[in-house]
Amino acid sequence: MNTNLSIRHLRAFTEVANCGSFTQAASRLHLTQSSLTATIKQLEQSVGLILFDRTTRRVLLTLQGEQFRPVAEKLISDFDTAIGDLQAIAGQQQGQVAIAASPSTISRLLPPVIDDYRQQYPDIAISLRDDSAGQIEQRVLDNDVDFGIGANHSAHPELNYQPVLSDRYGVVVPACHPFIGESSIPWQRLIKEELLFLSADTGIRAQLNQFRQAGQLLLSDQKAILEVSNPAGLAALIRQGIGISVLPALAASTESFKELRFIPLIEPPMRRQVCLVSRKGRSLSPAASTLLSFAREHFLSMTLPPYLESIATAPTNNGSENS
C-alpha cells in the first residue's frame, strides 16, 4: 500500500464525486484541472482500482467508488472535527483545567482568580480538588491535575515549585484564652500549653517537624493531646477550649476559624511558602497555562488576608526570617 496518500486525496475524490466534473471540482478546490486529475490518478494507482468512469459529458463513480465515498466523507469529517477541536483548545474556546489545592487556598484565594478567568474564557471547564500538601504533589505527579497550589511538601525531584506567597505562622486561640490580648507570642510560651496539631500527613505538620528537626524551634509535638486530619475539626476543638494550635495565617483565615483569634508567633517569626506546583517536562495546555498565569498575577496583586504576603514583597526562605 502506498502510504503517501493524504487528506488532500480524499478531498479531491469527494469533490469530483459531488460535482461530477473535474472542471467544476478543480474550480471549487482552487486547483488547476491538470493538478486535480493527477491527484485522482495517484489515489487510483495507490489503491489499485478505478474509482471514476470518465465520459465525454460526465464523470461517474464506479461501484468501488460508490462504496468508498461514504468512508472518505467520514474520514474528512473526522479529520476536520479533530483539527477544529485542537484549534479550539489552542484558542481556549474549549477544554478543561484541573487544579489541586488546599481547602484554605480554594476558599480564600482562588475565587477571584476563577471569576476573572471565567469571564474571559467561559467555555473552559475547571475542576478544583482540595487535598493535603502530599496529595497535591501526588496528583501532579500522576497527571490527575494540570498543576497544584500548595507548600513544598517533599521537594520531589520531578516537580517544579514556584513560590508565590509567604504565609506567617501564628497561634490560634479561643476568646477565653489568656493570650487573647497579646499582639504577638514567642514560641517559647507555647511549651506549657495544651497543643492540638494537624495530622502528620498534612503539609503544615510536616513543616513544623522540619523546623524542629533543624533546631529552629524548641517546640515539641510529643505533648500533643490530640491531632486532627482537617482544619475544620481542629477549629471545633479550639472553640471548645480543649487546646490551642499553631497554623499559618491562610489556614486560620478560613470560615471555620472566624470566631477564633490568630496571633503571630515571634522569636523567631516563621513562614511557609505557598507554591505553584507543576511537573517537570510536562507541557501545559493553553488553558492550563493561562490559568496558571492568572493565579500568579492575582497572588501578586490581590488583597490578601493579614500576615499573608506575595513572594515579591515577603521573605522567600522556607524557615525562620532570622536564619
C-alpha positions as CSV (number, residue, x, y, z in Angstrom):
1,M,0.0,0.0,0.0
2,N,1.2,3.5,-0.8
3,T,1.5,5.4,2.4
4,N,1.8,8.8,0.7
5,L,-2.0,9.3,0.5
6,S,-3.3,12.2,2.5
7,I,-6.4,14.1,3.3
8,R,-5.8,16.1,0.1
9,H,-6.5,13.0,-2.0
10,L,-9.8,12.4,-0.1
11,R,-10.9,15.9,-0.6
12,A,-10.2,15.7,-4.3
13,F,-12.1,12.4,-4.6
14,T,-15.2,13.7,-2.8
15,E,-15.3,17.0,-4.6
16,V,-15.1,15.3,-8.0
17,A,-17.8,12.8,-6.9
18,N,-20.1,15.7,-5.8
19,C,-19.6,17.8,-8.9
20,G,-19.4,15.0,-11.5
21,S,-16.9,17.2,-13.2
22,F,-13.1,17.7,-13.0
23,T,-13.5,21.3,-14.2
24,Q,-16.0,22.3,-11.5
25,A,-14.2,20.4,-8.8
26,A,-10.9,22.0,-9.7
27,S,-12.5,25.4,-9.5
28,R,-14.0,24.7,-6.1
29,L,-10.7,23.4,-4.8
30,H,-8.8,26.3,-6.3
31,L,-6.6,23.9,-8.3
32,T,-5.8,23.6,-11.9
33,Q,-7.6,20.8,-13.7
34,S,-4.3,19.0,-14.5
35,S,-3.3,19.1,-10.9
36,L,-6.7,17.6,-9.8
37,T,-6.5,14.9,-12.5
38,A,-3.0,14.0,-11.3
39,T,-4.2,13.8,-7.7
40,I,-7.1,11.4,-8.6
41,K,-4.7,9.2,-10.6
42,Q,-2.4,9.0,-7.6
43,L,-5.3,7.8,-5.5
44,E,-6.5,5.2,-8.0
45,Q,-2.9,3.9,-8.6
46,S,-2.3,3.6,-4.9
47,V,-5.5,1.6,-4.2
48,G,-5.2,-0.4,-7.5
49,L,-8.8,0.4,-8.5
50,I,-10.6,2.8,-11.0
51,L,-12.8,5.0,-8.9
52,F,-14.3,7.1,-11.7
53,D,-15.7,6.3,-15.2
54,R,-14.9,9.3,-17.5
55,T,-17.3,10.0,-20.3
56,T,-17.4,13.0,-22.7
57,R,-20.3,14.5,-20.7
58,R,-19.8,13.5,-17.1
59,V,-17.6,11.8,-14.6
60,L,-19.4,8.9,-12.8
61,L,-18.3,6.9,-9.8
62,T,-17.6,3.2,-10.3
63,L,-19.1,0.6,-8.0
64,Q,-16.0,0.7,-5.9
65,G,-16.0,4.5,-5.9
66,E,-19.6,4.5,-4.6
67,Q,-18.7,2.2,-1.8
68,F,-15.7,4.3,-0.9
69,R,-17.5,7.6,-1.0
70,P,-19.2,7.5,2.5
71,V,-16.0,6.2,4.0
72,A,-14.0,9.1,2.5
73,E,-16.6,11.6,3.6
74,K,-16.5,10.3,7.2
75,L,-12.7,10.4,7.3
76,I,-12.7,14.0,6.1
77,S,-15.4,14.9,8.7
78,D,-13.5,13.2,11.5
79,F,-10.3,14.9,10.4
80,D,-11.9,18.4,10.2
81,T,-13.6,17.9,13.6
82,A,-10.3,16.8,15.2
83,I,-8.4,19.7,13.8
84,G,-11.2,22.1,14.8
85,D,-11.1,20.7,18.4
86,L,-7.3,21.3,18.6
87,Q,-7.7,24.8,17.3
88,A,-10.5,25.5,19.8
89,I,-8.3,24.2,22.6
90,A,-5.4,26.4,21.3
91,G,-7.7,29.4,21.2
92,Q,-9.2,28.4,24.6
93,Q,-12.7,28.1,23.2
94,Q,-13.0,24.7,24.8
95,G,-11.0,22.4,27.1
96,Q,-10.7,21.8,30.8
97,V,-8.2,22.5,33.6
98,A,-7.8,20.6,36.8
99,I,-6.2,22.1,39.9
100,A,-5.3,20.6,43.3
101,A,-5.0,22.9,46.2
102,S,-5.6,23.1,50.0
103,P,-9.1,23.8,51.2
104,S,-7.9,27.2,52.5
105,T,-6.4,28.1,49.1
106,I,-9.6,27.2,47.3
107,S,-11.9,29.1,49.7
108,R,-9.7,32.2,50.3
109,L,-7.5,32.7,47.3
110,L,-8.9,31.1,44.2
111,P,-12.5,32.5,43.8
112,P,-11.4,35.9,42.3
113,V,-8.8,34.1,40.1
114,I,-11.5,31.7,38.8
115,D,-14.0,34.5,38.4
116,D,-11.6,36.6,36.3
117,Y,-10.6,33.7,34.2
118,R,-14.2,32.5,33.6
119,Q,-15.2,36.0,32.4
120,Q,-12.6,35.8,29.6
121,Y,-12.8,32.1,28.9
122,P,-16.3,30.9,29.7
123,D,-16.1,27.7,27.7
124,I,-13.2,26.2,29.7
125,A,-14.3,23.6,32.3
126,I,-12.5,23.9,35.6
127,S,-12.1,21.2,38.3
128,L,-10.9,22.2,41.8
129,R,-9.8,19.4,44.1
130,D,-9.0,20.1,47.8
131,D,-6.1,18.0,49.1
132,S,-3.3,17.9,51.6
133,A,0.2,19.0,50.5
134,G,1.4,15.5,49.9
135,Q,-1.8,14.6,48.0
136,I,-1.4,17.7,45.9
137,E,2.1,16.7,44.8
138,Q,0.9,13.2,44.0
139,R,-1.9,14.4,41.9
140,V,0.5,16.5,39.9
141,L,2.9,13.5,39.5
142,D,0.1,11.2,38.4
143,N,-1.2,13.8,35.9
144,D,-4.6,13.8,37.6
145,V,-4.4,17.6,37.6
146,D,-2.6,20.2,35.5
147,F,-0.9,21.9,38.4
148,G,-1.2,22.3,42.2
149,I,-1.1,25.2,44.7
150,G,0.5,24.3,48.0
151,A,3.6,24.0,50.1
152,N,6.8,22.3,49.1
153,H,6.0,19.1,50.9
154,S,8.7,16.7,49.8
155,A,11.0,18.7,47.4
156,H,10.2,15.9,44.8
157,P,12.9,15.9,42.0
158,E,10.2,15.6,39.3
159,L,8.3,18.7,40.4
160,N,8.8,22.4,39.9
161,Y,7.9,24.6,42.9
162,Q,7.4,28.3,42.1
163,P,6.9,30.3,45.3
164,V,4.2,32.9,45.1
165,L,3.0,33.6,48.7
166,S,4.7,33.8,52.1
167,D,2.4,32.7,54.9
168,R,3.2,33.7,58.6
169,Y,2.8,31.1,61.4
170,G,0.8,32.0,64.4
171,V,-1.1,30.5,67.3
172,V,-4.9,30.2,67.2
173,V,-6.7,30.6,70.5
174,P,-10.3,30.9,71.7
175,A,-11.7,34.1,73.0
176,C,-11.3,33.0,76.6
177,H,-7.6,32.2,76.4
178,P,-5.0,34.3,78.4
179,F,-3.2,35.0,75.1
180,I,-6.2,36.9,73.7
181,G,-4.9,40.4,74.5
182,E,-1.4,39.8,73.0
183,S,-0.3,41.2,69.7
184,S,2.4,38.5,69.3
185,I,3.6,35.5,71.2
186,P,7.1,34.0,71.5
187,W,7.3,30.3,70.5
188,Q,8.8,29.6,73.9
189,R,5.5,30.4,75.7
190,L,3.7,27.5,73.9
191,I,5.8,24.9,75.6
192,K,3.5,24.6,78.6
193,E,0.3,24.9,76.6
194,E,-2.1,22.1,75.6
195,L,-1.4,22.0,71.9
196,L,-3.6,20.5,69.1
197,F,-1.9,19.6,65.9
198,L,-3.0,18.7,62.4
199,S,-2.0,15.1,61.5
200,A,1.4,14.1,60.2
201,D,0.3,13.7,56.6
202,T,-0.5,17.5,56.3
203,G,2.0,20.0,54.9
204,I,1.6,22.2,58.0
205,R,2.6,19.5,60.4
206,A,5.4,18.3,58.2
207,Q,6.9,21.8,58.0
208,L,6.7,22.3,61.8
209,N,8.6,19.0,62.2
210,Q,11.2,20.2,59.7
211,F,11.6,23.4,61.7
212,R,12.0,21.4,64.9
213,Q,14.5,18.9,63.4
214,A,16.6,21.7,62.0
215,G,16.9,23.2,65.5
216,Q,14.9,26.3,64.6
217,L,12.2,25.6,67.2
218,L,12.4,24.1,70.7
219,L,8.7,23.3,70.4
220,S,7.9,19.5,70.6
221,D,4.7,17.8,69.4
222,Q,5.2,15.0,71.9
223,K,2.9,16.7,74.4
224,A,0.1,17.0,71.8
225,I,-3.1,15.7,73.4
226,L,-5.0,15.5,70.1
227,E,-4.3,15.6,66.4
228,V,-6.8,16.2,63.6
229,S,-6.8,15.5,59.9
230,N,-8.6,18.6,58.8
231,P,-8.7,22.3,59.9
232,A,-12.4,22.4,60.4
233,G,-12.2,19.7,63.1
234,L,-9.3,21.4,64.6
235,A,-11.2,24.7,64.9
236,A,-14.1,23.0,66.6
237,L,-11.8,21.6,69.3
238,I,-10.2,25.0,69.8
239,R,-13.6,26.7,70.2
240,Q,-14.5,24.1,72.8
241,G,-11.4,25.2,74.9
242,I,-9.7,21.8,74.6
243,G,-6.4,23.4,73.4
244,I,-4.8,25.8,71.0
245,S,-2.9,25.2,67.8
246,V,-0.2,26.5,65.5
247,L,-1.3,27.3,62.0
248,P,-0.3,29.5,59.0
249,A,-2.3,32.7,58.6
250,L,-4.0,31.4,55.4
251,A,-5.4,28.3,57.1
252,A,-6.5,30.4,60.1
253,S,-8.3,32.9,57.9
254,T,-11.0,30.4,56.7
255,E,-14.6,30.4,57.8
256,S,-14.0,27.6,60.3
257,F,-11.8,29.9,62.4
258,K,-13.8,33.1,62.3
259,E,-14.7,33.0,66.0
260,L,-11.1,32.4,67.0
261,R,-8.0,34.7,67.3
262,F,-4.8,34.3,65.2
263,I,-1.8,35.8,67.0
264,P,1.6,35.8,65.0
265,L,4.4,33.9,66.6
266,I,7.9,35.5,67.1
267,E,11.3,34.7,68.4
268,P,11.7,33.6,65.7
269,P,9.0,34.6,63.3
270,M,8.4,31.7,60.9
271,R,6.8,31.5,57.5
272,R,5.9,28.8,54.9
273,Q,5.9,29.3,51.2
274,V,2.9,28.6,49.0
275,C,4.0,27.4,45.6
276,L,2.6,26.8,42.2
277,V,3.4,23.1,41.7
278,S,3.9,21.6,38.2
279,R,5.5,18.5,36.8
280,K,8.9,18.9,35.1
281,G,9.0,18.1,31.4
282,R,5.2,18.3,31.0
283,S,3.7,20.9,28.7
284,L,0.6,22.6,30.0
285,S,-2.4,23.1,27.6
286,P,-3.0,26.7,26.6
287,A,-6.0,26.8,29.0
288,A,-4.0,25.5,32.0
289,S,-1.0,27.7,31.2
290,T,-3.2,30.8,31.1
291,L,-5.0,29.9,34.3
292,L,-1.6,29.4,36.0
293,S,-0.6,32.8,34.8
294,F,-3.9,34.3,36.1
295,A,-3.2,32.7,39.5
296,R,0.4,34.1,39.7
297,E,-0.7,37.6,38.7
298,H,-3.6,37.6,41.1
299,F,-1.5,36.5,44.0
300,L,1.0,39.3,43.3
301,S,-1.7,42.0,43.2
302,M,-4.8,40.9,45.2
303,T,-5.7,42.0,48.7
304,L,-4.5,39.1,50.9
305,P,-5.6,38.0,54.4
306,P,-3.4,39.5,57.2
307,Y,0.1,38.0,57.6
308,L,-0.1,36.6,54.1
309,E,2.1,38.3,51.5
310,S,3.1,38.0,47.9
311,I,6.5,36.5,47.4
312,A,7.6,39.6,45.7
313,T,7.4,41.6,48.9
314,A,7.8,38.9,51.6
315,P,10.8,36.9,52.8
316,T,11.4,33.9,50.5
317,N,13.1,31.5,52.8
318,N,11.3,28.4,54.0
319,G,12.1,28.8,57.6
320,S,13.0,31.5,60.1
321,E,13.2,35.0,58.9
322,N,16.3,35.3,61.1
323,S,18.1,32.3,59.6
